[in-house]
């Protein structure tokens, strides 16, 4: 009994002492290995490395305190017989505690979810051909889940979309035009764009490869251009912490006035087919005579507000609202050229206004006879005015608030935008910066801009697809030209598009006007003749606008499905375009 008590240590070993004993044991083992040449050198090296790794793990575990570990201060101490190998027992106990702590750390470490897999939807030419042959069958819808047959439409020509696009991506089984240009290709593309050379009929001495022609389509003109600001879209988050002084604002305003005047004169002379004016809260699309079946120069503005429309009425500028559901006679301008019809409608409007004023006077007299106070009469009238005003303001800032200004009224509208103080914002991220002018042809003080292109190769379902992604300000003339270019050499291809939400109303209004224009036709032959005549007039009218023949034909189409909001386009050389 006494021997056992004397053999017990007075206190427990501390971790530092255990490590010291373990190092001493390792040195003894190494010395014994050197003396006895029975062991292999590789085995010795492996043991040393394993011992070092165990020591490193023990140190790492000791540095981090486990919050879920039990306190060992008041733990019960067990009496054990320690013989000659007491050091081995302590080392084993320390290794066991180290293993337990490592397991606790592994348990409390959360497992990360697997990364989401990017699934790309392929463009299958076989499924596309079946879709074209059987547009009403349910089997083709099961083969191609992405395309809804109710929304899918098939035409021989590609409709034009008057909304601005921010991104387009093309897919094709065959190789697409390269975006890595040679020196001759880059120079020929720049020359063709700046000089407005139609590569389909001209271009002697220039490189006419598909890469050069695709590069030509990626340029556009813009004013103003401030490199450290994003001027489209105007609500970009990159425009932070930027302030302009009074001197800079005046200089920008003067340059913008000169540039806007020159661009408007190009439109009147039919040297420019269209251009956009993008403000902070609105966007205006100016189009030349002949575009969209309109015989005169016209402009769309969207969205609008009650205050803006009231300002135009005060300036005597007439306009119509094609997308408004409840159209009042004071806001509509008749499209008929018959003078008698105009006079009768104007007389009706004047008669209705006089009748309304007489009714209001009678109501006031009737209320006065009932000894109603003047203040009460004024409250009744103001409540009625507020009700009418709220009805008119119900569609503000929506697509239905789009305005159409046509003919001679465009000159007054141009002067209004040129001189109105509300055109240039005074607060916000772009305070003092004039609206952005975008056009497909050169105009005074304009800067030539380039779209960002990136080509890649994608493998989907074991099939390789070539892809080109285009980002930036994509004008309506880009897609018809590019699809015509790809259709010359490719059997099938597809394109997906992203639109600017503020400009969707332009395509909707053009569709509505074309439908209203084609409804009065009694016979199909007469309608076809009118459409052909208006299309020929538009093409001849815009023969010197600087755009390609295929683009002008697309802009001047007036038949069915000549204008559409495009989100996806598929092309097959045998059947044509399928779009939705």
TORNUGU-562931 format. One record per residue (C-alpha): residue number from 1; chain; x, y, z. Coordinates in steps of 0.001 Angstrom, whole numbers, plus 524288, in hexadecimal, padded with zeros to 5 digits. Layout:
BEGIN
{NUM,'A',{X,Y,Z}}
...
END
This chain:
BEGIN
{1,'A',{80000,80000,80000}}
{2,'A',{80AE1,80949,80364}}
{3,'A',{81208,805DE,7F6FC}}
{4,'A',{80663,809A4,7EEAB}}
{5,'A',{8048E,816A7,7F568}}
{6,'A',{812F0,81A15,7F417}}
{7,'A',{81293,816A7,7E5A9}}
{8,'A',{80785,8204C,7E2D2}}
{9,'A',{80B9A,82DF6,7DE70}}
{10,'A',{80886,8395B,7E72C}}
{11,'A',{8017B,840DA,7DC36}}
{12,'A',{7FD6D,83F29,7CE16}}
{13,'A',{806A0,84202,7C2E3}}
{14,'A',{8046B,84EB0,7BB9F}}
{15,'A',{80370,84EE7,7AC99}}
{16,'A',{810B5,85581,7AB57}}
{17,'A',{81713,84AC9,7B36D}}
{18,'A',{81042,8406E,7AB45}}
{19,'A',{81576,84673,79ECC}}
{20,'A',{8230E,84719,7A4AF}}
{21,'A',{82268,838C0,7A851}}
{22,'A',{81D6F,83575,79AC6}}
{23,'A',{828B7,83CB8,7945E}}
{24,'A',{83248,835AC,79D56}}
{25,'A',{82C52,828B2,79977}}
{26,'A',{82D92,82C2B,78B1E}}
{27,'A',{83BF4,82F66,78CE4}}
{28,'A',{83E2C,82246,79397}}
{29,'A',{83783,81B41,7886F}}
{30,'A',{83F95,8228C,77E57}}
{31,'A',{84C3F,81F62,785B3}}
{32,'A',{84886,8110D,786B7}}
{33,'A',{84583,810BC,77833}}
{34,'A',{852CF,8163D,774CD}}
{35,'A',{859E6,80C66,77D7F}}
{36,'A',{85270,8008C,778D1}}
{37,'A',{8538A,7FFE0,76A10}}
{38,'A',{848A3,7F5EB,7694C}}
{39,'A',{83E35,7FFA5,76547}}
{40,'A',{83D08,80577,757EC}}
{41,'A',{83FC1,813FC,75617}}
{42,'A',{832C7,81611,74F20}}
{43,'A',{82B1E,8106E,75A71}}
{44,'A',{83254,8196A,763D3}}
{45,'A',{82F35,8251F,75B7A}}
{46,'A',{820E1,82147,75ABD}}
{47,'A',{81FE8,81FCF,76972}}
{48,'A',{8263C,82D0F,76BAA}}
{49,'A',{81D05,833CC,76240}}
{50,'A',{8111D,82D3A,76848}}
{51,'A',{815BA,83154,775C8}}
{52,'A',{81783,83F4C,7712C}}
{53,'A',{809F7,83F56,76B09}}
{54,'A',{80418,83A3C,777AF}}
{55,'A',{80B24,844D8,77F53}}
{56,'A',{8063C,84F60,775F6}}
{57,'A',{7F840,84A9C,77711}}
{58,'A',{7F95E,84A65,785D6}}
{59,'A',{7FE38,85873,785F9}}
{60,'A',{7F342,85CFF,77CDD}}
{61,'A',{7E8F2,85695,78556}}
{62,'A',{7EECF,85C79,791B6}}
{63,'A',{7EE7B,86A32,78C05}}
{64,'A',{7DFCC,869A4,789C4}}
{65,'A',{7D720,86809,7958B}}
{66,'A',{7CB41,85F6D,7933D}}
{67,'A',{7BF2E,86671,798C2}}
{68,'A',{7B7DC,8597B,79A03}}
{69,'A',{7C2A6,85247,7A179}}
{70,'A',{7C059,84E2E,7AFA3}}
{71,'A',{7C7C4,85541,7BA4E}}
{72,'A',{7D2E9,84D06,7BFA5}}
{73,'A',{7D5AC,85532,7CBC9}}
{74,'A',{7CC6B,84D88,7D49C}}
{75,'A',{7CDA2,840B2,7CD46}}
{76,'A',{7CF3B,83432,7D567}}
{77,'A',{7DD20,82F23,7D5C2}}
{78,'A',{7DF05,82084,7D4A4}}
{79,'A',{7EA41,819D3,7DB5A}}
{80,'A',{7F219,81157,7D24B}}
{81,'A',{7FE1F,80920,7D3A3}}
{82,'A',{80960,80F42,7CC36}}
{83,'A',{814AC,80668,7C986}}
{84,'A',{820C9,807F7,7C1D7}}
{85,'A',{81947,80C5C,7B5F8}}
{86,'A',{81233,817B9,7BC8A}}
{87,'A',{8166A,82118,7B204}}
{88,'A',{81027,8188D,7A78E}}
{89,'A',{80365,81893,7AEDF}}
{90,'A',{80343,8276B,7AFE3}}
{91,'A',{8062F,828E4,7A172}}
{92,'A',{7FB19,81F99,79E20}}
{93,'A',{7F1BB,82739,7A6C6}}
{94,'A',{7F5C7,833F8,7A05C}}
{95,'A',{7F3E2,82E32,792BD}}
{96,'A',{7E670,8293F,79697}}
{97,'A',{7E240,836B7,79B56}}
{98,'A',{7E7AD,83CCE,78F00}}
{99,'A',{7DFAE,83374,78690}}
{100,'A',{7D34B,83679,78E3D}}
{101,'A',{7D551,8451A,78C83}}
{102,'A',{7D7D9,8437D,77DEE}}
{103,'A',{7CB3C,83BCB,77C70}}
{104,'A',{7C3D2,84671,783BD}}
{105,'A',{7C95F,850B6,77A7C}}
{106,'A',{7C565,848BA,76EAD}}
{107,'A',{7B79D,8471F,773D7}}
{108,'A',{7B586,85595,77659}}
{109,'A',{7BAB9,859DF,76914}}
{110,'A',{7AEE1,85C38,7600F}}
{111,'A',{7AE99,85555,752F1}}
{112,'A',{7ADEE,85E41,7470D}}
{113,'A',{7A319,85BD1,73D1E}}
{114,'A',{7A79A,8571D,72FC0}}
{115,'A',{7A916,8620C,7259E}}
{116,'A',{79D72,86487,71CE1}}
{117,'A',{79ECF,85E72,70F86}}
{118,'A',{79D68,867BA,7040A}}
{119,'A',{79405,861BF,6FA48}}
{120,'A',{7942C,867B4,6ECC3}}
{121,'A',{78891,8655F,6E3EE}}
{122,'A',{78D6B,860D6,6D699}}
{123,'A',{78837,864C4,6C96E}}
{124,'A',{784EE,85802,6C2A2}}
{125,'A',{78358,85974,6B3D8}}
{126,'A',{77B60,84CDB,6B305}}
{127,'A',{771BA,85144,6BD55}}
{128,'A',{7711C,85E7F,6B6BB}}
{129,'A',{76DE0,85839,6A99B}}
{130,'A',{76333,85017,6AFEB}}
{131,'A',{75DE0,85C58,6B634}}
{132,'A',{75D2A,86301,6A905}}
{133,'A',{75678,8576B,6A269}}
{134,'A',{74CE0,854A1,6AD66}}
{135,'A',{74A24,86188,6B3D8}}
{136,'A',{73DA1,85CB6,6BA40}}
{137,'A',{7418A,84F19,6BE94}}
{138,'A',{743A5,84BE8,6CCD0}}
{139,'A',{74EE7,842BC,6C9F0}}
{140,'A',{757BC,84DAF,6C543}}
{141,'A',{754C5,8553D,6D1B0}}
{142,'A',{7598B,849A9,6D9A0}}
{143,'A',{76601,848F5,6D192}}
{144,'A',{7691D,85759,6D398}}
{145,'A',{764DF,85BB5,6E11E}}
{146,'A',{76A77,8695B,6DFFA}}
{147,'A',{761F0,86D8E,6D47F}}
{148,'A',{75385,86FB7,6D709}}
{149,'A',{74BA7,86CB3,6CAE2}}
{150,'A',{74133,87687,6CE81}}
{151,'A',{74B32,88182,6CE56}}
{152,'A',{75375,87C11,6C33B}}
{153,'A',{7516B,8829E,6B607}}
{154,'A',{75773,87EF7,6A906}}
{155,'A',{75A10,888B4,69E14}}
{156,'A',{76276,88956,691F6}}
{157,'A',{7676E,896BE,69602}}
{158,'A',{76CB0,89B4D,6A318}}
{159,'A',{76404,8A568,6A9DF}}
{160,'A',{76A95,8B1A7,6AEDA}}
{161,'A',{76AB3,8B521,6BD35}}
{162,'A',{76B53,8C3AB,6C049}}
{163,'A',{76F41,8C1AB,6CE77}}
{164,'A',{77D70,8C371,6D221}}
{165,'A',{7849D,8B6E0,6D55A}}
{166,'A',{78F2A,8B56C,6DFA1}}
{167,'A',{7941B,8A7CA,6DC57}}
{168,'A',{79351,89E07,6D11D}}
{169,'A',{798F4,89053,6D0CF}}
{170,'A',{799F6,88801,6C481}}
{171,'A',{79B0E,87917,6C42F}}
{172,'A',{79EB6,870DF,6B863}}
{173,'A',{7A3AA,86330,6B58A}}
{174,'A',{7AD41,8689C,6AB8E}}
{175,'A',{7B80D,8723D,6AE31}}
{176,'A',{7B391,8806A,6AF92}}
{177,'A',{7BB1C,88C72,6AACE}}
{178,'A',{7C745,88E97,6B2C7}}
{179,'A',{7C811,899FA,6BC46}}
{180,'A',{7D700,89982,6BC22}}
{181,'A',{7D95D,8A221,6B042}}
{182,'A',{7E51C,8A3B0,6A797}}
{183,'A',{7EA34,8B119,6A415}}
{184,'A',{7E39F,8B13F,696BC}}
{185,'A',{7D6AE,8ACA3,69C67}}
{186,'A',{7D689,8B6F2,6A70A}}
{187,'A',{7DA1E,8C1CA,69D7F}}
{188,'A',{7D00A,8BD80,69362}}
{189,'A',{7C551,8BC9D,69DA6}}
{190,'A',{7C834,8CA4F,6A2A1}}
{191,'A',{7C8BB,8CFE4,694DF}}
{192,'A',{7BC04,8C96C,690CA}}
{193,'A',{7B4E7,8CE6A,69CC8}}
{194,'A',{7B9E9,8DC5C,69C86}}
{195,'A',{7B7B6,8DDF7,68DD3}}
{196,'A',{7AA9C,8D6A8,68E36}}
{197,'A',{7AF0A,8CD30,683BA}}
{198,'A',{7A535,8C2BC,68050}}
{199,'A',{7ADA5,8B690,67FCA}}
{200,'A',{7A307,8AF17,6786A}}
{201,'A',{7A4BF,8B771,66C27}}
{202,'A',{7B11C,8BF7C,66E49}}
{203,'A',{7BDE7,8BDD5,6755F}}
{204,'A',{7C83B,8BCDC,66AD6}}
{205,'A',{7D595,8BB86,670DB}}
{206,'A',{7D029,8B87D,67E6D}}
{207,'A',{7D041,8ABD8,685F6}}
{208,'A',{7C283,8A62C,684C8}}
{209,'A',{7C42F,89A54,68D9A}}
{210,'A',{7B949,896FB,69750}}
{211,'A',{7C1E2,89B56,6A2AE}}
{212,'A',{7C39D,8A8C2,69C6F}}
{213,'A',{7B533,8AA73,6999A}}
{214,'A',{7B197,8A623,6A75D}}
{215,'A',{7BB55,8AFE1,6ACC8}}
{216,'A',{7B503,8BA92,6A490}}
{217,'A',{7A7F1,8B7FD,6AB41}}
{218,'A',{7AD82,8B9CD,6B8F9}}
{219,'A',{7AF86,8C88C,6B805}}
{220,'A',{7A639,8D3BC,6BB22}}
{221,'A',{7A6AB,8E260,6BDC3}}
{222,'A',{7A425,8E8E7,6CACD}}
{223,'A',{7A425,8F683,6D0CF}}
{224,'A',{7A800,8FA73,6DB01}}
{225,'A',{7B2A7,8F0D6,6DE7D}}
{226,'A',{7B8F7,8F22E,6EBEA}}
{227,'A',{7C255,8E6CC,6EE0F}}
{228,'A',{7C0A5,8E612,6FCCA}}
{229,'A',{7B1B6,8E64B,6FC0A}}
{230,'A',{7A7EA,8DC47,6F72F}}
{231,'A',{79E24,8E3E8,6EEEE}}
{232,'A',{795E6,8D828,6EB1C}}
{233,'A',{78EED,8D377,6F2D0}}
{234,'A',{78D95,8E071,6F9A7}}
{235,'A',{78ABF,8DA37,706E5}}
{236,'A',{79782,8D2B1,70789}}
{237,'A',{79D0F,8D0A4,71522}}
{238,'A',{7AABE,8D3AC,71043}}
{239,'A',{7A793,8E23A,70FEA}}
{240,'A',{7AA80,8E4CD,71E3D}}
{241,'A',{7B23C,8EFB6,7245E}}
{242,'A',{7B2CA,8F7A5,717BC}}
{243,'A',{7B016,90647,717C2}}
{244,'A',{7B132,9102A,70CCA}}
{245,'A',{7B415,91E76,70E82}}
{246,'A',{7ACBD,929AE,7082E}}
{247,'A',{7B708,92B2D,6FD9B}}
{248,'A',{7B627,91CD0,6F9B0}}
{249,'A',{7A750,91D2F,6F987}}
{250,'A',{7A6DD,928F6,6F091}}
{251,'A',{7B0B4,922EF,6E73D}}
{252,'A',{7A920,91625,6E69B}}
{253,'A',{79C4C,91D5D,6E460}}
{254,'A',{7A1C4,92560,6D902}}
{255,'A',{7A7B0,9197E,6D264}}
{256,'A',{79B42,911B4,6D43B}}
{257,'A',{792B1,91C54,6CE47}}
{258,'A',{79B46,91CE0,6C22B}}
{259,'A',{79BA7,90E15,6C10C}}
{260,'A',{78CE1,90C8C,6C2DB}}
{261,'A',{78A1E,916C8,6B861}}
{262,'A',{79323,9103C,6AE8F}}
{263,'A',{78D59,902C0,6B111}}
{264,'A',{77F6A,907C1,6AFA3}}
{265,'A',{782D6,90E33,6A2A6}}
{266,'A',{7888D,9014A,69DE3}}
{267,'A',{77BAE,8FAC2,6A15E}}
{268,'A',{773A9,904FF,69A23}}
{269,'A',{77C4B,90383,68E16}}
{270,'A',{77AAB,8F499,68EFF}}
{271,'A',{7895D,8F2C9,69083}}
{272,'A',{786CE,8EC18,69D93}}
{273,'A',{77BF4,8E20F,69F02}}
{274,'A',{77A3D,8E30B,6ADBC}}
{275,'A',{780D6,8E724,6BA57}}
{276,'A',{77E62,8E64B,6C8F2}}
{277,'A',{77E82,8F0BF,6D363}}
{278,'A',{7801E,8EA60,6E0C4}}
{279,'A',{77D4E,8F31A,6EC6A}}
{280,'A',{77D52,8F021,6FAEE}}
{281,'A',{76E9A,8ED72,6FB90}}
{282,'A',{76A75,8EBD1,6ED5C}}
{283,'A',{76EE3,8E704,6DFF9}}
{284,'A',{76B6F,8ECCC,6D2B3}}
{285,'A',{76C43,8E5A1,6C5AC}}
{286,'A',{76CA4,8EE54,6B996}}
{287,'A',{769E9,8E798,6AC8A}}
{288,'A',{76AA7,8ECDE,69EBB}}
{289,'A',{75F8B,8ECCB,694D8}}
{290,'A',{75D1F,8DF43,68F39}}
{291,'A',{7613F,8D799,69B3A}}
{292,'A',{7569D,8CEE2,6A0D0}}
{293,'A',{74CFD,8D294,69621}}
{294,'A',{74BE2,8E0C6,69ABA}}
{295,'A',{74C08,8EA9A,68FA2}}
{296,'A',{7516E,8F591,6980E}}
{297,'A',{75C3C,8F775,6A1D9}}
{298,'A',{757B2,8F37E,6AF74}}
{299,'A',{75C5F,8F156,6BD60}}
{300,'A',{758C0,8E86E,6C8B7}}
{301,'A',{75AB1,8EC71,6D6E1}}
{302,'A',{75993,8E2F8,6E23F}}
{303,'A',{756A5,8E368,6ED70}}
{304,'A',{74F9F,8F05A,6EF85}}
{305,'A',{748C9,8F741,6FAAC}}
{306,'A',{73CFC,8FFF0,6FC1F}}
{307,'A',{745A5,90BDD,6FE58}}
{308,'A',{74D73,9097E,6F1FA}}
{309,'A',{74145,907A7,6E9C2}}
{310,'A',{73B75,913FE,6EF90}}
{311,'A',{747D2,91B83,6EBE3}}
{312,'A',{746C3,916C5,6DDCB}}
{313,'A',{73889,91AFC,6DD37}}
{314,'A',{73C3E,92871,6E21E}}
{315,'A',{7466F,92954,6D754}}
{316,'A',{73C12,925AB,6CD49}}
{317,'A',{74272,918A9,6C9A5}}
{318,'A',{7387D,90E64,6C5AF}}
{319,'A',{73AE3,90030,6C8C1}}
{320,'A',{733D9,8F33A,6C9C0}}
{321,'A',{734EA,8E7C3,6D319}}
{322,'A',{73363,8DB3C,6CB14}}
{323,'A',{734B3,8D1E0,6D691}}
{324,'A',{72B5C,8D8D1,6DFB4}}
{325,'A',{71F01,8D127,6E23B}}
{326,'A',{715C6,8DC96,6E48E}}
{327,'A',{718AD,8E64E,6D9BD}}
{328,'A',{7129E,8F3B2,6DACD}}
{329,'A',{71008,8FC43,6CF32}}
{330,'A',{718ED,9071C,6D414}}
{331,'A',{724C2,8FE0E,6D431}}
{332,'A',{722C4,8F788,6C710}}
{333,'A',{726C5,8FCDA,6BA02}}
{334,'A',{71F2A,8F6B0,6AEA0}}
{335,'A',{7274D,8EFD4,6A44F}}
{336,'A',{71D94,8F263,69962}}
{337,'A',{72150,8FC85,68F44}}
{338,'A',{7133C,90050,68C5C}}
{339,'A',{71166,90E8B,69025}}
{340,'A',{702B9,90D34,691DD}}
{341,'A',{704A6,90266,69BA3}}
{342,'A',{70E6D,90AB9,6A309}}
{343,'A',{70500,91627,6A357}}
{344,'A',{6F9A3,90DDF,6A80B}}
{345,'A',{701D8,907A9,6B2D4}}
{346,'A',{70729,914DA,6B720}}
{347,'A',{6F970,91A92,6B766}}
{348,'A',{6F4F0,90EEB,6BF73}}
{349,'A',{70000,91107,6C906}}
{350,'A',{6FCFC,91F89,6CA1C}}
{351,'A',{6EE84,91C91,6CBD9}}
{352,'A',{6F173,912C3,6D69B}}
{353,'A',{6FA6A,91C6F,6DD74}}
{354,'A',{6F015,9272A,6DC98}}
{355,'A',{6E5C7,91DD4,6E1A1}}
{356,'A',{6EE53,91A18,6ED16}}
{357,'A',{6F0F1,9284B,6F070}}
{358,'A',{6E263,92B82,6EFA2}}
{359,'A',{6DF2C,9200A,6F882}}
{360,'A',{6E942,924A1,70269}}
{361,'A',{6E39B,93269,70242}}
{362,'A',{6D5E3,92D0C,70423}}
{363,'A',{6DA6F,924D1,70F88}}
{364,'A',{6E0DD,930AD,715D5}}
{365,'A',{6D48B,938DB,7142A}}
{366,'A',{6CC3D,92DD7,71990}}
{367,'A',{6D4F6,92C95,7257A}}
{368,'A',{6D4C3,93B4A,7279B}}
{369,'A',{6C5E5,93B46,72755}}
{370,'A',{6C618,93122,7321F}}
{371,'A',{6CE14,93AC2,73A58}}
{372,'A',{6DA2A,93229,73A12}}
{373,'A',{6E66E,93910,73E96}}
{374,'A',{6F0C5,93CA7,734A6}}
{375,'A',{6FAD8,934C0,73C27}}
{376,'A',{6F282,92884,73B18}}
{377,'A',{6F0E4,92AAA,72C70}}
{378,'A',{6FF8E,92C2E,72B23}}
{379,'A',{701CE,91F94,732CD}}
{380,'A',{6F861,91834,729EF}}
{381,'A',{6FF1E,91D47,71DBF}}
{382,'A',{70CBA,91A58,722DD}}
{383,'A',{708A0,90C79,7269A}}
{384,'A',{7035A,90A63,718D8}}
{385,'A',{70FF2,90F85,712D3}}
{386,'A',{7182D,906C6,71B88}}
{387,'A',{71014,8FB07,7175F}}
{388,'A',{7122B,8FE0D,708F8}}
{389,'A',{72097,90074,70B39}}
{390,'A',{7225D,8F392,71282}}
{391,'A',{71BE2,8EC60,70744}}
{392,'A',{7254B,8F281,6FD9F}}
{393,'A',{7310F,8EFCD,7065A}}
{394,'A',{72D91,8E17E,70891}}
{395,'A',{7362C,8DCE7,6FD3D}}
{396,'A',{741CB,8E5DF,6FF65}}
{397,'A',{74F4A,8DF79,6FE9D}}
{398,'A',{749A2,8D3AE,6F760}}
{399,'A',{74A19,8CF14,6E948}}
{400,'A',{73C32,8D3EA,6E746}}
{401,'A',{740CB,8E1DC,6E97E}}
{402,'A',{7489C,8E1BD,6DCB7}}
{403,'A',{74693,8EDBB,6D415}}
{404,'A',{74717,8EE9E,6C53C}}
{405,'A',{74AD1,8FBA9,6BF2E}}
{406,'A',{749DB,8FBBB,6B06B}}
{407,'A',{74BEE,904B0,6A4D4}}
{408,'A',{74DBE,91331,6A6E4}}
{409,'A',{74BEB,91188,6B58A}}
{410,'A',{75957,90B0A,6B61C}}
{411,'A',{75FCE,9183A,6B3BB}}
{412,'A',{758D8,91E09,6BF79}}
{413,'A',{75C14,9120D,6C796}}
{414,'A',{76A5D,91346,6C3AF}}
{415,'A',{76A86,92184,6C814}}
{416,'A',{763E1,91DAD,6D4C3}}
{417,'A',{76E66,9138D,6D7E9}}
{418,'A',{7792E,91CD8,6D3E3}}
{419,'A',{774BB,927DE,6DCD9}}
{420,'A',{76DD0,920F3,6E80B}}
{421,'A',{77527,92173,6F4E8}}
{422,'A',{76FA1,91446,6F8F1}}
{423,'A',{77718,90D60,6EE02}}
{424,'A',{783DA,90E34,6F5AE}}
{425,'A',{782C8,90938,7039E}}
{426,'A',{78762,911DA,70EAF}}
{427,'A',{787EA,90768,71942}}
{428,'A',{78C1F,8F954,719C0}}
{429,'A',{797E5,8F1F8,71514}}
{430,'A',{7982E,8F894,707B0}}
{431,'A',{794E9,90659,70BEB}}
{432,'A',{7989B,90FFD,7014A}}
{433,'A',{79B3C,90575,6F708}}
{434,'A',{792C4,906F6,6EAB8}}
{435,'A',{78AED,8FB68,6E555}}
{436,'A',{79220,8F10F,6DD99}}
{437,'A',{790B9,8F17F,6CEC0}}
{438,'A',{79233,8E460,6C7BF}}
{439,'A',{79238,8E2E3,6B8F2}}
{440,'A',{796DD,8D906,6AEB4}}
{441,'A',{79D6C,8E3AD,6A65F}}
{442,'A',{7A6D1,8EEA1,6A964}}
{443,'A',{7A1FA,8FBD8,6AE1D}}
{444,'A',{7A89A,90843,6B35F}}
{445,'A',{7B152,90674,6BF59}}
{446,'A',{7ADDC,8F800,6C043}}
{447,'A',{7B73D,8EDB9,6C575}}
{448,'A',{7B87D,8E078,6BF01}}
{449,'A',{7B61C,8D576,6C8C5}}
{450,'A',{7B845,8C6DE,6C7C4}}
{451,'A',{7B07E,8BB6C,6CD27}}
{452,'A',{7B766,8B184,6D5C8}}
{453,'A',{7B864,8A442,6CF1A}}
{454,'A',{7BD07,89751,6D48A}}
{455,'A',{7BD8A,88A69,6CD4A}}
{456,'A',{7BDDB,87D37,6D3F5}}
{457,'A',{7BB82,86ED9,6D1BC}}
{458,'A',{7B146,867D4,6D9D8}}
{459,'A',{7AF2C,8593B,6DAF2}}
{460,'A',{7A131,85532,6DE01}}
{461,'A',{79C0B,84741,6DDF2}}
{462,'A',{7A83A,8428E,6D72B}}
{463,'A',{7A701,84C83,6CC13}}
{464,'A',{7B01F,85816,6C9FF}}
{465,'A',{7A9C0,86556,6C778}}
{466,'A',{7B073,871DF,6C379}}
{467,'A',{7ABA6,87E02,6CA6D}}
{468,'A',{7AD58,88CCD,6C935}}
{469,'A',{7A89F,895CA,6D40C}}
{470,'A',{7A697,8A442,6D119}}
{471,'A',{7A49A,8AE4C,6DBF0}}
{472,'A',{7A1FC,8BCE4,6DB7D}}
{473,'A',{79855,8C60F,6D4E6}}
{474,'A',{7929B,8BD78,6CA2B}}
{475,'A',{78A91,8C577,6C082}}
{476,'A',{77F33,8BFC1,6B888}}
{477,'A',{78767,8BF52,6AC18}}
{478,'A',{7913A,8B5B6,6B208}}
{479,'A',{788E1,8A966,6B245}}
{480,'A',{7839A,8A9B2,6A428}}
{481,'A',{7913D,8AC1E,69EBE}}
{482,'A',{7978E,8A171,6A705}}
{483,'A',{78D07,89759,6A435}}
{484,'A',{78E32,89A30,695AD}}
{485,'A',{79CF7,89862,696B2}}
{486,'A',{79C12,88B7D,69E1D}}
{487,'A',{79117,8867B,69576}}
{488,'A',{799D0,88751,6896E}}
{489,'A',{7A309,87CA9,68E4D}}
{490,'A',{79C22,87591,69981}}
{491,'A',{7916E,86B71,6987F}}
{492,'A',{78C24,86DD4,6A62F}}
{493,'A',{78F12,876D8,6B184}}
{494,'A',{7881D,87CC4,6BD2B}}
{495,'A',{788D3,8896D,6C4E4}}
{496,'A',{78421,88DA8,6D24D}}
{497,'A',{78216,89C0C,6D560}}
{498,'A',{780AF,8A4A5,6E169}}
{499,'A',{778FA,8B158,6DFD6}}
{500,'A',{778F3,8BE64,6E6D4}}
{501,'A',{76BE9,8BEE8,6EDFA}}
{502,'A',{769F1,8CD83,6EBDA}}
{503,'A',{769AD,8CBE7,6DD08}}
{504,'A',{7603C,8C07D,6DB75}}
{505,'A',{754E9,8C9D8,6D8EA}}
{506,'A',{75ABA,8CE0A,6CBC2}}
{507,'A',{75874,8C0A9,6C5A7}}
{508,'A',{74AFE,8BF86,6CBE7}}
{509,'A',{746C9,8CCBE,6C683}}
{510,'A',{74BEE,8C99D,6B8DB}}
{511,'A',{74457,8BCCE,6B8EC}}
{512,'A',{737E5,8C3C6,6BD2C}}
{513,'A',{73927,8CE4D,6B2BC}}
{514,'A',{73B8E,8C43E,6A7FD}}
{515,'A',{72FB0,8BC65,6AC47}}
{516,'A',{7270B,8C87B,6AC54}}
{517,'A',{72C4D,8CC59,69EFB}}
{518,'A',{729A3,8BEF3,698E4}}
{519,'A',{71BF3,8BD3C,69E8E}}
{520,'A',{714A1,8C689,69532}}
{521,'A',{718EE,8BE70,6895D}}
{522,'A',{70D43,8B6E9,683F9}}
{523,'A',{71426,8ACFE,67B47}}
{524,'A',{720D3,8A587,67C40}}
{525,'A',{7258A,8AA4C,66EFA}}
{526,'A',{7235F,8B877,672D1}}
{527,'A',{72A70,8B6AC,67FB0}}
{528,'A',{735CC,8AFFA,678EC}}
{529,'A',{73692,8BB06,66F1C}}
{530,'A',{736A5,8C56F,679AE}}
{531,'A',{74126,8BE33,6814C}}
{532,'A',{749BC,8BCAA,67548}}
{533,'A',{7480A,8CB01,671AD}}
{534,'A',{74B87,8CFCC,67F4E}}
{535,'A',{7573C,8C6A0,67FF7}}
{536,'A',{75C73,8CB32,672D0}}
{537,'A',{75A74,8D958,676E8}}
{538,'A',{76209,8D706,68366}}
{539,'A',{76D53,8D024,67CB9}}
{540,'A',{76ED1,8DAA0,67263}}
{541,'A',{76D45,8E530,67C8F}}
{542,'A',{7786E,8DF90,684C0}}
{543,'A',{7817B,8DB63,679CD}}
{544,'A',{78C2E,8E49E,67ECC}}
{545,'A',{78A8B,8E292,68D7C}}
{546,'A',{7976A,8DB1E,68EBD}}
{547,'A',{7918C,8CDF0,69277}}
{548,'A',{791D7,8C13A,68AEB}}
{549,'A',{7871D,8BD03,681AE}}
{550,'A',{78273,8B1F4,68A75}}
{551,'A',{7816B,8BB39,69616}}
{552,'A',{7797A,8C54A,68E7B}}
{553,'A',{7704D,8BAA7,68994}}
{554,'A',{76E3D,8B5DC,69776}}
{555,'A',{76B5A,8C390,69C8F}}
{556,'A',{761B3,8C6B3,691B3}}
{557,'A',{7599B,8BA46,6928B}}
{558,'A',{74B29,8BCAC,694EE}}
{559,'A',{7454E,8AF20,6939F}}
{560,'A',{7412C,8A5BA,69E1E}}
{561,'A',{74B6D,8A25D,6A85C}}
{562,'A',{754B8,8ACA1,6A329}}
{563,'A',{75757,8B1B0,6B0F2}}
{564,'A',{758B4,8A95B,6BD2E}}
{565,'A',{75EDE,8A8E0,6CA92}}
{566,'A',{769CB,89EF7,6C8C9}}
{567,'A',{76F55,896CF,6D3D0}}
{568,'A',{773E9,88AD0,6CC4B}}
{569,'A',{7763F,888D1,6BDBF}}
{570,'A',{778F1,87BF2,6B6C4}}
{571,'A',{77C97,87B23,6A867}}
{572,'A',{77B9C,86FC0,69F0D}}
{573,'A',{77FC7,871B9,690F6}}
{574,'A',{774A0,86971,68BC4}}
{575,'A',{76954,86EDE,693C2}}
{576,'A',{76D20,87C8C,69852}}
{577,'A',{76C9A,882FF,6A5AC}}
{578,'A',{765CD,87E05,6B1CE}}
{579,'A',{76508,8883A,6BC79}}
{580,'A',{75E62,88AE7,6C94E}}
END
